[in-house]
Amino acid sequence: MNRDVLSATKKYDMLSYGDKIVVGLSGGADSVCLTHALVSLRDSLSLEVEAVHVNHGIRGEEALRDEKFCFDFCKSLGIKLTVFRFDIPLECKKTGESEEECGRRKRYECFKNTAGENAKIATAHNLNDSAETVLLNIVRGTGCKGLCGIPPIRGNIIRPLIMTSRDDIELYCKENSLDFVTDSTNLQNEYKRNVIRNVVFPTLQKMNPSVLSAFSRLTENATDDEKLIEEITELKYSECKTSLGLDEEKLSGFPKALRRRILMKFLSENIKKDISAVHIYDAENTVGTAKSITLPGKIILAHKDGSLVLSEKTEEYLPFSVTFNVKDGIVEYPYGKLKIQIFTQKDLQNLNKVLLDNAVDCDKIGNVLSVRSRKEGDKFSSARRKNTKTLKKLFNEAKIPQPKRVCIPVVSSGEKTVWVEGFGTSSEFRVDKGTRKFIIITGLTGEN
């Protein structure tokens, strides 16, 4: 088994003399085998080995059993163990992730935090895991990239057992008298991977006892092909990249397979949300047409000056108008609320500048007002600037985005503008020395 570990590290150039290695240790056969094998290489390669165990807070007593096992195992090997504990079910409620996704993210965060910038992270993924990943990718829908399986190296993450079967791992544990724990959830077929592992793969092995070797050849060939395709994609991508996006004429001249790769690279570089094969096919169907499509993150793929371009989707806001009686209370409209408060003359002396700017003389308005979107020709008189301008001009000067202007509440009496959120009360309706009763309008935008 040591020879297998060494052959993997040599083939993929995983280890260097004097490396610090942080091993992900669950307590299962795979990680126990990996930790023991790396420790056995410690002297010959002058490795510094330590382990990390993550308790997800899912399996109760069983999880505590695993944690204690890892502690005792590391103590017997004379290596440091760092334990992290989480409440993954609670975390999932906050993030919306599945327990599987959340647990994986937390594990790798712990590995990276422990490793820092200089150490390598060793995970116990093996040949079976890689084959199962390929099958999962096929079931979900994949291209050539999904046939590559689990990469032996990704950044500072290494997988020394990636060439080793699960049977050989368990045999290694037996030959070296290594105990390990079994996660009971691995035996339950609630997760897709468990169905692949416990049902599909045994069936394939009955059809072909060498199916693992077949998958190994497939992933190796697919990885080589993928590397070549990526190099070609990079070259052609730079040829059709423009300041706006992608040159549509050049893009349409490429073979379909290359066109999709270029689109995948373009979308992945510019959109943070997950891009799937469906999005790539939809994007490809827009090439050479006038069609546009909506992508994850409210991004639009459209056409401009001969290029495929990406832009943020603008939300559609519709004009509104709501009539209300002048009284204390809250007035709701589609994009927010207004708070109306009634005061008498004696309250005038207590008004600060902000309140004064939003005060409306009740004698200058009727008992019924409207809150609505701006209409063409609406005007506002500013007491401070002593001028009158159209709301269109005021909004332009304030650089309010065009689509959002329809959301700004305008209180009117008949056809006259009384109050505008952000601008206050129009001069004609402001309080003065003769005011007997007045209202103060407060905008509560976005509180609907």
C-alpha positions, 0 to 999 in steps of 0.5 A: 500500500505504501508503494501505491501512495508513493506512485500516486505522489510521484506520478502527480508530483504531489509531495516535496521533501519537508512538506507540511501536510494537513490531513482531513481525518473523519475516522473512516477507513479511507482517511485512517489509511491515508493518515497512517500511510503519510505518517509512515513516509514522514521520516523518508520525506521529512514530512510534518503531518497533522490532522483535522477532524470536523464534527458536523453536529448531525449524528449525535453520539455517533459523531462524538464516537468518531471524534474520540476515535480520531483523537486516540488514533492521532495520539497513537501516531504522535501527530497533532489533531485539530477538531472543529465542531458545527451545527450543520442543520442550523447552518443550513437553515441560514444559508439554504444549502443542503447538509451535504453541501454545507458540510463540505464547504465547512470542512474545506474552510477548516482545512484551509484555515489550518493549512494556511498558505504554506501547508498542503491539504491531503484528502482521502478521495480514492479511485472508487470516489472518482468513478462514483463522481463520474457516474453522478456527473453523467446522471446530472448531465455533463460534458467532457469535463465531468468525465475527468472525475476527481482531480489528483491535485487542485491548488494546494489540495492533494489526493494521494489515494486517488489511484487506490481502490476502496478494497485495497484501502480496507486491505491495508487497514487489515494488514496494519491492524488499523481500526476505523469507524463507519458512518451509518449514513453511508449505508442509507440510500437517501443521498444520490452518491450512496445510491451510486455507491451501494446499488449502481456500482456493485451492479456494474462490477458484476457486469465487468469486474474490472470496471474500476480500471475502465473508469480510471482509463476514462478519467485519465483520457478525458483529463488529457483531452480536456487539457488540450481543449482548454488550451485551444479554447483559451487561444480562440477566446482571446481572438474573439474577445472585444471591449464589449464582449464576444465578437459574434461573427468570429464566434459563429465561425467556430465549430459548435464544441469550441463555441460552447467552450468559449461561451462557458468561459465568457459566462463563468468569468462574468457571472458569479452564479452557477452556469449550467449546460442549459445556459450554455445551450441557450446562449449558443442559440442566440448567436447570429440572432436578435434574441436575448436571454436571462441568465442567473443573477438577473444578467441579460445576454444580448447583442450590441454592435456585432458583439454578444454582451452581458448587462444587468437586468433592469427591474420593471416598475409600474406607475401607481396612484393611491388616494387617501384621506388626510388623517393620522396614520400610514398610507401604503403604496406599491413601493413603500409607505407614507406616515401622516401626522397631524399637528396644530399651530402650537407645535410649529415652534418645535419643528426642526429644519427637516420636519419644517421642510416636510410640513404641509399647511392643511388649509392649503389642501383638501381633505383628500390627497393622492400619492402617485408616480410622477406625471409628465409636466409635474412641477415643484417649487423649492423654498430654499432655492426660490425656483420652480422646476419640473420633477423630470429636471429635478430627478435628472439633477439628482441622478435618480436612475430612470427605472426607479423614478416611477417608484418615488412617491409624489403627493398631489392635491388635484393636479398640483404637486404638494410633496415629493420624497427627498425634496420635501413640500412645494413652496405653495403648500408650506406652513407659514405664520397663518398656519392653524393645522398642518401635517408632516409627511414622512417617507418609509420607502421599501417598507412594504 
